[in-house]
Amino acid sequence: MAGLVPAIDVFYADVSDAPGASPAMTPEIAMSTTISPLAPLHVPDMPAIAGVRLATAAAGIRYAGRTDVLLALLDAGTTAAGVFTRSKCPSAPVEWCRTTLQKGKARALVVNSGNANAFTGKSGREACKFTAQITSRAAGCKPGDVFLASTGVIGEPLKAQAFDGVMEGLVARAQPGDFIAAARAIMTTDTFPKVATATAKVGKANVTINGIAKGAGMIAPDMATMLSFIFTDAAISGPALQTLLKDGTTDTFNAVTIDGDTSTSDTLMMFATGKASGSPRITRAADPRLKAFKKALHGVLANLSEQIARDGEGARKLVEIVVEGAVSKISARRIAMSIANSPLVKTAIAGEDANWGRVVMAVGKAGEPADRDKLSIWFGGIRVAHKGARDPGYDEATVSAAMKKPEISLKVALGLGKGRDRVLTCDLTKEYVAINGDYRS
């Protein structure tokens, strides 16, 4: 499918080598076959990031014997940036991070799965404070240097004492490297760990960007997405890093939806250790020396967000929706999201039915400028409707064959202007209902 990063079935070790870049793409370690049918067939060999040490543990947050805690230790001088959910009911860790981020510095990150610590009142805030305190003691830093994130069931108190039983061991075992284990530790209904890596030149220095993410349901980001953490050894100030990260979400994480539901816990954070050999200190996001870095960062964010769409709960189809000819990019985005979040469109795609009538419905309800008699629609590159009616050359057999593919492109041309946008989603299947019907059990 044109425009997807990465191409179907291959997840590249260096996403800065994606189409349009010069070095060759190299697939690495094979994934398990017991995962989403849309999952990349390969994961990259994730390099270590200087200044970052990782460890995971099973603390019994929700399920016995399941790895559910991630600790990232960060060298002194590490800067931090973050964007968080705009939900009016944010989790306690989101509020903790917003406050902690004001200093723009970080020494540790603690993430747990199995419990979101959201809608937990005073106990949720106390759990954050307790977790930061025991982490700071074990890691030799201040509680205000510790960032927290939680994912899982909403409304259940988080028993933070479980962290006390594993924190000393996490700190003792932390070492550079295993980002795939880190990604596994933060999974909930995800079927595979989501990782991406890229390299870039900043000045004369070679820097690395690694990212991990989790997310498969309750995905309609309103800033970033579920949980995602980006690490780099570049030397970038906190304010510059913040601008880079915020700008990077617009056409990546904010252009993905699974089910139209924005989480209470959405957290995207980035940490820059400054430990790359010879890396110049960058204080402005507009610094021309960041040109290659911005491209590589966008590649990592786009790659991770696409993997989330590929791992949508119960998904069997990856769907790219392109809206063009709108009055503006913003208008095109709203229409594309209206289509992507329509249960009727998504179930039609699950049933391999090119039901353009449902697309017309979704365009019409978006509240954006549209002219029925100028509307054209394509499924899988085949025009099925043109200027307000079924295309005169429509052939059911040809379109049905296209709808059987695991990747479906859906394009809408409005004929009103030059606005264009693109979003990713997936189909809506019976499995989505099954997963979410007994999520708390």
LINDAGI-V519446 format. One record per residue. N is the residue number from 0. RES is the residue in one small letter. PHI is phi as a letter, one per 20 degrees, with the letter a starting at -180 (* if undefined). OMEGA is omega in radians with two decimals (NA if undefined). D_LAST is the distance of its C-alpha to the last C-alpha in Angstrom with 1 decimal. Layout:
N;RES;PHI;OMEGA;D_LAST + N;RES;PHI;OMEGA;D_LAST
This chain:
0;m;*;-3.07;37.5 + 1;a;g;3.03;40.0 + 2;g;n;3.14;38.9 + 3;l;f;3.10;35.6 + 4;v;c;-0.08;35.3 + 5;p;e;3.08;35.2 + 6;a;f;-3.07;36.4 + 7;i;g;3.00;34.1 + 8;d;m;3.11;33.1 + 9;v;c;3.12;34.7 + 10;f;d;-2.88;33.5 + 11;y;e;-3.10;36.6 + 12;a;f;-3.14;37.2 + 13;d;c;-3.05;39.2 + 14;v;f;3.00;38.2 + 15;s;f;3.05;41.5 + 16;d;e;-3.14;42.9 + 17;a;f;-3.06;41.2 + 18;p;g;-3.14;43.5 + 19;g;o;3.08;46.6 + 20;a;e;-2.98;46.8 + 21;s;e;-3.06;49.2 + 22;p;f;-3.13;47.7 + 23;a;f;3.10;46.2 + 24;m;e;-3.08;42.5 + 25;t;c;3.06;41.2 + 26;p;f;-3.08;37.9 + 27;e;d;-2.96;36.5 + 28;i;g;-3.12;33.8 + 29;a;f;3.09;32.0 + 30;m;e;3.01;28.3 + 31;s;f;3.13;26.0 + 32;t;e;-3.09;26.0 + 33;t;e;-3.07;22.2 + 34;i;c;3.11;21.5 + 35;s;g;3.11;21.9 + 36;p;f;3.13;25.2 + 37;l;e;-3.08;26.4 + 38;a;f;3.00;26.1 + 39;p;g;-3.12;29.5 + 40;l;f;-3.10;30.9 + 41;h;c;3.00;32.1 + 42;v;d;-3.09;31.3 + 43;p;e;2.96;34.1 + 44;d;f;-3.02;35.6 + 45;m;f;3.14;34.6 + 46;p;f;3.03;37.5 + 47;a;f;3.04;37.4 + 48;i;d;-3.14;38.1 + 49;a;g;3.14;40.8 + 50;g;n;3.13;39.6 + 51;v;c;3.04;35.9 + 52;r;c;-3.02;34.3 + 53;l;c;3.01;30.7 + 54;a;b;3.11;28.4 + 55;t;c;-3.14;24.7 + 56;a;b;3.01;22.8 + 57;a;d;-3.09;19.6 + 58;a;d;-3.14;19.1 + 59;g;m;-3.13;15.7 + 60;i;g;3.12;14.3 + 61;r;c;-3.09;10.7 + 62;y;c;3.14;11.1 + 63;a;f;3.05;14.2 + 64;g;m;-3.12;17.1 + 65;r;d;3.09;16.0 + 66;t;g;-3.02;18.7 + 67;d;b;3.10;17.4 + 68;v;c;3.06;20.7 + 69;l;d;2.99;23.8 + 70;l;d;2.99;27.1 + 71;a;d;3.06;30.0 + 72;l;e;-3.02;33.4 + 73;l;c;-3.12;36.1 + 74;d;f;3.08;39.8 + 75;a;g;-3.12;41.8 + 76;g;n;3.13;43.0 + 77;t;f;3.08;39.8 + 78;t;e;-3.06;39.5 + 79;a;c;3.04;36.3 + 80;a;b;-3.14;35.3 + 81;g;a;2.96;32.2 + 82;v;c;-2.96;31.0 + 83;f;c;-3.12;27.9 + 84;t;g;3.00;26.0 + 85;r;e;3.06;28.1 + 86;s;g;3.10;25.1 + 87;k;f;3.10;26.4 + 88;c;c;-3.06;23.1 + 89;p;f;3.11;23.2 + 90;s;f;3.09;21.1 + 91;a;f;3.09;23.0 + 92;p;f;3.09;23.6 + 93;v;f;3.12;25.2 + 94;e;f;3.10;27.5 + 95;w;f;-3.10;28.3 + 96;c;f;3.12;29.3 + 97;r;g;3.13;31.4 + 98;t;f;-3.09;33.4 + 99;t;f;-3.08;33.7 + 100;l;f;-3.09;34.8 + 101;q;g;3.10;37.9 + 102;k;f;3.12;39.7 + 103;g;m;-3.13;38.9 + 104;k;c;-3.12;38.6 + 105;a;b;3.03;35.9 + 106;r;c;-3.12;35.8 + 107;a;b;3.05;32.1 + 108;l;c;3.08;28.7 + 109;v;c;-3.14;25.4 + 110;v;c;3.04;22.1 + 111;n;c;3.02;18.6 + 112;s;d;3.11;15.4 + 113;g;n;3.13;11.8 + 114;n;b;-3.05;12.9 + 115;a;e;-3.04;15.2 + 116;n;l;3.13;17.2 + 117;a;c;-3.08;17.7 + 118;f;l;-3.08;18.3 + 119;t;c;3.02;18.7 + 120;g;l;-3.09;22.4 + 121;k;f;-3.12;24.8 + 122;s;f;3.11;22.3 + 123;g;f;3.10;21.3 + 124;r;f;3.11;25.0 + 125;e;f;3.09;25.7 + 126;a;f;3.09;23.1 + 127;c;f;-3.12;24.9 + 128;k;f;-3.14;28.3 + 129;f;f;-3.13;27.3 + 130;t;f;3.13;26.0 + 131;a;f;-3.12;29.2 + 132;q;f;-3.12;31.4 + 133;i;f;3.10;30.2 + 134;t;f;-3.12;30.3 + 135;s;f;3.11;33.8 + 136;r;f;-3.09;35.1 + 137;a;f;-3.05;34.0 + 138;a;e;3.13;35.2 + 139;g;m;3.10;38.4 + 140;c;c;3.12;37.9 + 141;k;e;3.09;37.3 + 142;p;g;3.12;33.9 + 143;g;f;3.07;35.1 + 144;d;e;-3.04;35.3 + 145;v;d;3.07;31.5 + 146;f;d;-3.04;29.1 + 147;l;c;3.02;25.4 + 148;a;b;-3.13;22.4 + 149;s;c;3.12;18.7 + 150;t;b;-3.13;15.9 + 151;g;q;-3.08;12.2 + 152;v;f;3.09;10.1 + 153;i;e;3.02;12.8 + 154;g;n;3.11;13.6 + 155;e;e;3.12;12.4 + 156;p;g;3.10;15.5 + 157;l;e;3.12;16.4 + 158;k;e;-3.04;17.9 + 159;a;f;3.10;20.8 + 160;q;g;3.11;22.5 + 161;a;f;3.12;20.6 + 162;f;f;-3.10;22.9 + 163;d;f;-3.12;25.9 + 164;g;f;-3.07;25.3 + 165;v;c;-2.98;25.5 + 166;m;f;3.14;27.7 + 167;e;g;3.13;31.1 + 168;g;f;3.09;30.2 + 169;l;f;-3.14;28.9 + 170;v;f;-3.12;32.3 + 171;a;f;-3.08;34.2 + 172;r;e;-3.03;32.7 + 173;a;g;3.13;32.7 + 174;q;b;3.14;35.1 + 175;p;f;2.87;36.0 + 176;g;p;-2.77;34.3 + 177;d;f;3.14;30.9 + 178;f;f;3.12;29.4 + 179;i;f;3.05;27.3 + 180;a;f;3.10;25.5 + 181;a;f;3.14;25.2 + 182;a;f;3.11;23.6 + 183;r;f;-3.06;21.1 + 184;a;f;-3.08;20.1 + 185;i;d;-3.14;19.0 + 186;m;f;2.97;16.9 + 187;t;d;3.08;13.3 + 188;t;e;3.05;13.0 + 189;d;g;3.10;16.7 + 190;t;d;3.07;18.2 + 191;f;b;3.11;21.3 + 192;p;f;-3.07;22.8 + 193;k;d;-3.11;25.1 + 194;v;c;3.06;28.5 + 195;a;b;-3.14;32.0 + 196;t;b;3.12;35.4 + 197;a;b;3.04;38.8 + 198;t;c;-3.14;42.3 + 199;a;b;3.04;44.9 + 200;k;e;2.96;48.3 + 201;v;c;-2.94;48.8 + 202;g;m;3.09;52.5 + 203;k;d;-3.07;53.5 + 204;a;e;3.00;50.3 + 205;n;e;3.14;47.6 + 206;v;c;-3.12;44.1 + 207;t;d;3.04;40.7 + 208;i;c;3.06;37.5 + 209;n;d;3.10;34.1 + 210;g;c;2.99;30.8 + 211;i;c;3.13;27.1 + 212;a;b;2.96;24.3 + 213;k;c;3.10;20.6 + 214;g;q;3.10;19.2 + 215;a;b;3.10;17.8 + 216;g;b;-2.99;16.3 + 217;m;l;-3.06;17.2 + 218;i;d;2.91;20.7 + 219;a;b;-2.94;23.8 + 220;p;g;3.08;25.6 + 221;d;c;3.07;28.0 + 222;m;r;-3.09;29.7 + 223;a;b;2.99;28.1 + 224;t;b;-3.07;24.6 + 225;m;h;3.03;21.2 + 226;l;c;3.06;22.5 + 227;s;b;-3.09;25.7 + 228;f;c;-3.08;28.4 + 229;i;d;-3.13;31.9 + 230;f;c;3.07;34.5 + 231;t;b;3.07;38.2 + 232;d;e;3.05;41.3 + 233;a;f;3.12;43.4 + 234;a;d;-3.06;45.1 + 235;i;c;-3.12;44.1 + 236;s;f;-3.14;44.3 + 237;g;g;-3.14;41.3 + 238;p;f;3.11;42.6 + 239;a;f;3.12;43.5 + 240;l;f;3.13;40.1 + 241;q;f;3.13;38.4 + 242;t;f;3.13;40.6 + 243;l;f;-3.09;39.9 + 244;l;f;-3.14;36.2 + 245;k;f;3.14;36.1 + 246;d;f;-3.07;38.5 + 247;g;f;-3.09;36.6 + 248;t;e;-2.96;33.4 + 249;t;g;-3.06;35.2 + 250;d;d;3.11;35.4 + 251;t;c;-3.10;32.6 + 252;f;f;-3.14;29.2 + 253;n;f;3.11;30.2 + 254;a;d;3.11;31.2 + 255;v;c;3.02;27.7 + 256;t;b;3.05;25.1 + 257;i;d;-3.01;22.0 + 258;d;c;3.09;20.8 + 259;g;n;-3.09;23.0 + 260;d;d;3.14;20.5 + 261;t;e;-3.06;21.9 + 262;s;f;3.00;19.5 + 263;t;f;-2.92;20.1 + 264;s;d;-3.06;20.4 + 265;d;g;-3.11;22.8 + 266;t;b;3.01;25.1 + 267;l;c;-3.12;28.0 + 268;m;c;3.12;30.3 + 269;m;c;-3.11;33.4 + 270;f;c;-3.14;35.4 + 271;a;c;-3.05;39.0 + 272;t;e;-3.11;40.5 + 273;g;m;-3.03;44.1 + 274;k;e;3.09;44.6 + 275;a;f;-3.10;45.8 + 276;s;f;3.08;49.4 + 277;g;m;-3.10;51.9 + 278;s;f;3.12;49.4 + 279;p;f;3.11;51.1 + 280;r;f;-3.12;49.7 + 281;i;d;-3.11;48.5 + 282;t;d;-3.14;48.5 + 283;r;c;3.10;48.4 + 284;a;f;-3.13;45.9 + 285;a;e;3.14;48.9 + 286;d;g;-3.11;50.7 + 287;p;f;3.12;52.0 + 288;r;f;3.14;51.1 + 289;l;e;-3.07;47.4 + 290;k;g;-3.13;48.0 + 291;a;f;3.13;46.6 + 292;f;f;3.13;43.8 + 293;k;f;3.13;42.6 + 294;k;f;-3.14;42.6 + 295;a;f;3.11;40.6 + 296;l;f;3.10;38.1 + 297;h;g;3.12;37.6 + 298;g;f;3.13;37.1 + 299;v;f;-3.13;34.3 + 300;l;f;3.13;32.5 + 301;a;f;-3.13;33.1 + 302;n;f;-3.13;31.9 + 303;l;f;-3.12;28.6 + 304;s;f;3.08;27.9 + 305;e;f;3.11;28.7 + 306;q;f;3.08;26.3 + 307;i;f;3.08;23.5 + 308;a;f;3.12;24.7 + 309;r;f;-3.08;24.9 + 310;d;d;3.08;21.3 + 311;g;g;-3.06;20.0 + 312;e;g;3.13;16.6 + 313;g;m;-3.03;17.9 + 314;a;f;3.04;21.4 + 315;r;c;3.13;24.4 + 316;k;c;2.96;27.2 + 317;l;e;-3.01;28.3 + 318;v;c;3.04;30.2 + 319;e;d;3.14;33.1 + 320;i;d;3.12;34.4 + 321;v;d;3.04;37.9 + 322;v;d;3.13;39.7 + 323;e;c;-3.13;43.4 + 324;g;m;3.10;46.4 + 325;a;e;-3.12;44.6 + 326;v;f;3.11;46.6 + 327;s;a;3.07;44.8 + 328;k;f;3.14;42.1 + 329;i;f;3.12;40.0 + 330;s;f;3.11;40.4 + 331;a;f;3.12;39.6 + 332;r;f;-3.12;36.3 + 333;r;f;3.12;35.3 + 334;i;f;3.12;36.1 + 335;a;f;3.12;34.4 + 336;m;f;3.08;31.1 + 337;s;f;3.09;31.6 + 338;i;f;-3.05;31.7 + 339;a;f;-3.10;28.9 + 340;n;e;-3.14;26.5 + 341;s;f;3.09;27.5 + 342;p;g;-3.14;24.9 + 343;l;f;3.07;28.0 + 344;v;f;-3.05;29.6 + 345;k;f;3.10;26.5 + 346;t;f;3.07;25.8 + 347;a;f;3.11;29.5 + 348;i;f;3.08;29.4 + 349;a;f;3.11;26.5 + 350;g;e;3.11;28.8 + 351;e;l;-3.14;31.7 + 352;d;d;3.12;33.6 + 353;a;e;-3.04;35.9 + 354;n;e;-3.09;35.6 + 355;w;f;3.09;37.9 + 356;g;f;3.11;37.8 + 357;r;f;3.06;34.3 + 358;v;f;3.08;35.5 + 359;v;g;3.10;38.4 + 360;m;g;-3.08;36.1 + 361;a;f;3.07;34.1 + 362;v;f;-3.07;37.4 + 363;g;f;-3.09;38.8 + 364;k;e;-3.03;35.9 + 365;a;f;-3.13;35.8 + 366;g;m;-3.14;38.6 + 367;e;d;3.13;40.8 + 368;p;g;3.10;44.3 + 369;a;b;3.11;44.3 + 370;d;c;-3.10;47.0 + 371;r;g;-3.01;46.0 + 372;d;e;3.05;49.3 + 373;k;d;-2.99;49.0 + 374;l;f;3.02;45.5 + 375;s;c;-3.04;45.0 + 376;i;c;3.10;41.9 + 377;w;c;2.92;41.2 + 378;f;d;3.10;38.5 + 379;g;l;3.14;38.9 + 380;g;m;-3.12;42.3 + 381;i;d;-3.13;43.6 + 382;r;f;-3.10;44.8 + 383;v;d;3.12;43.5 + 384;a;b;-3.06;44.7 + 385;h;b;3.09;47.8 + 386;k;l;2.99;49.4 + 387;g;n;3.14;47.3 + 388;a;b;3.07;47.3 + 389;r;f;-3.13;46.2 + 390;d;f;-3.11;48.0 + 391;p;f;3.13;51.2 + 392;g;e;-3.07;50.5 + 393;y;g;3.10;47.0 + 394;d;c;-3.03;46.3 + 395;e;f;-3.08;43.1 + 396;a;f;-3.12;43.2 + 397;t;f;-3.13;43.6 + 398;v;f;3.13;40.7 + 399;s;f;3.11;38.4 + 400;a;f;3.13;39.1 + 401;a;f;-3.09;38.3 + 402;m;f;3.13;34.9 + 403;k;e;-3.11;33.8 + 404;k;f;-3.13;33.9 + 405;p;f;3.08;30.8 + 406;e;d;-3.10;32.3 + 407;i;c;3.01;33.5 + 408;s;d;3.12;35.9 + 409;l;c;-3.11;36.3 + 410;k;d;3.08;39.4 + 411;v;c;3.05;40.7 + 412;a;d;-3.07;44.3 + 413;l;e;3.11;45.2 + 414;g;m;-3.09;48.9 + 415;l;d;-3.06;49.2 + 416;g;a;-3.07;49.5 + 417;k;d;-3.11;48.7 + 418;g;f;-3.12;45.1 + 419;r;b;3.03;42.7 + 420;d;b;-3.05;39.1 + 421;r;b;3.05;36.3 + 422;v;c;3.10;32.5 + 423;l;d;3.04;29.9 + 424;t;b;3.10;26.9 + 425;c;b;3.12;25.2 + 426;d;f;3.14;24.7 + 427;l;d;-3.02;21.8 + 428;t;d;3.07;20.4 + 429;k;f;-3.12;18.2 + 430;e;f;3.10;16.0 + 431;y;f;3.12;15.4 + 432;v;f;-3.13;14.1 + 433;a;f;-3.12;11.8 + 434;i;f;-3.04;10.4 + 435;n;e;3.11;10.0 + 436;g;f;3.14;9.1 + 437;d;c;-3.06;5.4 + 438;y;f;-3.08;5.7 + 439;r;e;-3.04;3.8 + 440;s;e;NA;0.0
